[in-house]
Amino acid sequence: MPDFTIEDDVSRSGASLIVGVDEAGRGPLAGPVVAAAVIISNGALAPEILARIDDSKKMAAEDREEIDKVLRTTPGVTFGIGSADVTEIDSINILQATFLAMGRAVAALGVVPDVALVDGNRPPRLGCPVRCVIGGDGMSLSIAAASIVAKVARDRLMTDMAGRFPGYAWERNKGYGTPEHQVAIRRLGITTEHRRTFAPIAHILGTSLD
């Protein structure tokens, strides 16, 4: 379970504003990539809430929704959300689009962090020092909280988008390449929200990835 061990280690170097940053939606065939940045002040969250924060992928949807609401409404918790749309993903590639979304999330905080803890092994430019943490959403409470906020925000976007593009079941698959989604693509075709540079979509369009 994630805890504040990494945050405490960073704070001993003099950092006080430590933000956790994570993304949701790097792998889907459709929709934006969404990132969140979360700062949890000391004592802001009760121990029983902290004990429920985990890597969003390991949590049930109803638990993510509940914790997301707490994070968004608790004084002493600061959050920002950023995204990069399909056009940006296809233009600059998914990694750079993820970094772009992360930068937008940090900018949306309204404060400049002393250090950003970022899930992964590649440091984005965020306007502050960055420490990469591989598997960070399972180690750092700040990163885990960001993973929840990002996941819930993107799931809501995809559910809303499902109403504009019926038949693809994005309310269920969130744009991932499930069998149901792939059958819908073959039956209904490619939408403006599909990532044309992703191999399955590029193959259908007959375009080269070289």
C-alpha positions in Angstrom: 0.0 0.0 0.0 1.2 3.5 -0.7 2.4 5.7 2.1 4.3 9.0 2.7 7.8 7.5 2.9 8.9 9.0 -0.4 7.3 12.4 0.4 9.0 12.4 3.8 12.3 11.6 2.2 11.9 14.5 -0.2 10.8 16.9 2.5 14.0 16.3 4.4 15.8 18.0 1.6 13.8 21.2 2.3 10.8 20.7 0.0 7.5 21.6 1.5 5.1 21.6 -1.5 5.3 18.1 -2.9 2.9 17.1 -5.7 2.1 13.6 -7.0 1.5 13.4 -10.7 0.0 10.5 -12.7 -2.0 9.9 -15.9 -4.9 7.8 -17.1 -5.5 6.7 -20.7 -2.2 6.1 -22.4 -3.3 2.8 -23.8 -6.8 3.2 -25.2 -7.7 3.4 -28.9 -9.9 6.4 -28.4 -10.2 9.5 -26.3 -7.8 11.9 -24.6 -5.0 11.2 -22.1 -5.7 12.8 -18.8 -3.3 13.7 -16.0 -3.8 14.8 -12.4 -1.5 16.6 -9.9 -2.3 16.3 -6.2 -0.7 18.0 -3.1 -1.8 16.5 0.2 -0.9 18.8 3.1 0.2 17.3 6.4 -2.9 16.2 8.4 -5.3 17.1 5.7 -6.8 13.6 5.4 -7.9 11.3 8.2 -5.9 8.1 8.6 -9.0 6.0 7.5 -9.1 7.9 4.2 -5.4 7.6 3.6 -5.7 3.8 4.2 -8.2 3.6 1.3 -6.0 5.4 -1.2 -4.3 3.0 -3.6 -3.3 2.6 -7.2 -6.5 3.5 -9.0 -6.3 0.3 -11.1 -6.6 -1.8 -8.0 -9.7 0.0 -6.7 -13.4 -0.6 -7.5 -15.1 2.2 -9.4 -17.3 3.2 -6.5 -14.4 3.4 -4.2 -12.5 5.6 -6.7 -15.5 7.9 -7.0 -15.8 8.3 -3.3 -12.1 9.0 -2.7 -12.1 11.4 -5.7 -14.9 13.4 -4.1 -13.0 13.6 -0.8 -9.8 14.7 -2.5 -11.6 17.4 -4.5 -13.5 18.8 -1.5 -11.0 18.6 1.5 -9.3 21.8 2.6 -5.5 21.1 2.5 -5.7 19.0 -0.6 -4.8 20.9 -3.8 -5.4 19.3 -7.2 -5.1 20.1 -10.9 -6.3 18.2 -14.0 -4.9 18.5 -17.5 -5.5 16.6 -20.7 -4.2 16.2 -24.3 -6.7 15.4 -27.0 -6.6 12.9 -29.8 -5.2 15.5 -32.3 -2.3 16.2 -30.0 -1.7 12.5 -29.3 -1.6 11.8 -33.1 0.6 14.8 -33.7 3.3 14.5 -31.0 2.9 10.8 -29.9 1.3 9.4 -26.8 4.4 9.9 -24.5 4.8 13.5 -25.4 1.0 14.0 -25.1 1.1 12.5 -21.7 3.9 14.9 -20.6 1.8 17.7 -22.1 -1.2 16.7 -20.0 1.0 16.4 -16.9 2.3 19.9 -17.4 -1.2 21.2 -17.8 -2.3 19.4 -14.6 0.6 21.0 -12.6 -0.1 24.4 -14.1 -3.8 24.0 -13.0 -2.7 23.7 -9.3 -2.3 27.5 -9.1 0.9 27.1 -7.1 4.4 26.1 -8.1 5.5 22.8 -6.3 8.9 22.4 -4.8 9.1 18.9 -6.2 6.9 16.7 -8.4 6.8 12.9 -7.8 5.9 11.4 -11.2 4.8 7.8 -11.8 7.1 6.2 -14.4 10.8 6.4 -15.5 10.7 9.4 -17.9 10.8 13.0 -16.4 8.4 15.5 -18.0 9.1 19.2 -17.9 6.8 20.5 -15.2 8.4 23.8 -14.2 9.8 22.3 -11.0 12.2 19.6 -10.0 10.9 16.1 -10.9 11.6 12.8 -9.2 10.5 9.7 -11.2 9.1 6.8 -9.2 8.6 3.5 -11.1 5.4 1.9 -9.8 4.8 5.2 -7.9 1.0 4.8 -7.8 1.6 1.8 -5.5 4.2 3.5 -3.4 3.5 7.2 -2.9 0.2 8.4 -1.5 0.5 11.6 -3.5 0.9 9.7 -6.8 -1.8 7.2 -5.9 -4.2 10.1 -5.2 -3.3 11.6 -8.6 -4.0 8.3 -10.2 -7.5 8.3 -8.7 -8.3 11.8 -9.8 -7.0 11.3 -13.3 -8.9 8.0 -13.7 -12.2 9.3 -12.5 -11.9 12.4 -14.6 -11.1 10.4 -17.7 -13.8 7.9 -17.1 -16.4 10.7 -16.8 -15.1 12.2 -20.1 -15.4 8.9 -21.9 -18.9 8.3 -20.5 -20.0 11.7 -21.7 -18.3 11.0 -25.1 -20.3 7.7 -25.4 -23.4 9.8 -25.7 -22.1 11.6 -28.7 -20.7 8.4 -30.3 -23.2 5.7 -29.5 -22.5 2.1 -30.3 -18.8 2.0 -29.2 -19.7 1.3 -25.5 -17.2 3.8 -24.2 -19.2 4.1 -21.1 -18.0 0.6 -20.3 -14.6 0.1 -22.1 -13.5 3.8 -21.8 -12.0 3.6 -25.3 -9.7 0.6 -24.6 -9.5 -2.0 -27.4 -11.9 -4.6 -25.9 -13.5 -7.1 -28.2 -16.7 -5.2 -27.9 -15.0 -2.0 -29.0 -13.2 -3.6 -31.9 -16.4 -5.1 -33.2 -18.0 -1.7 -33.0 -15.1 -0.2 -35.0 -15.5 -2.8 -37.8 -19.3 -2.2 -37.8 -19.5 1.6 -37.4 -16.1 2.8 -38.6 -13.5 5.2 -37.1 -14.6 8.3 -35.2 -12.9 11.7 -34.7 -12.0 10.5 -31.2 -10.0 7.4 -32.4 -6.2 7.6 -32.3 -5.1 7.2 -35.9 -1.5 6.6 -35.0 -2.3 3.6 -32.8 -1.6 0.4 -34.6 -5.1 -1.2 -34.7 -6.7 2.1 -36.0 -3.8 2.7 -38.4 -4.2 -0.8 -39.8 -7.9 -0.3 -40.4 -7.1 3.0 -42.2 -4.4 1.4 -44.2 -1.8 3.9 -43.0 1.9 3.3 -42.2 3.4 3.8 -38.8 6.9 4.2 -40.2 
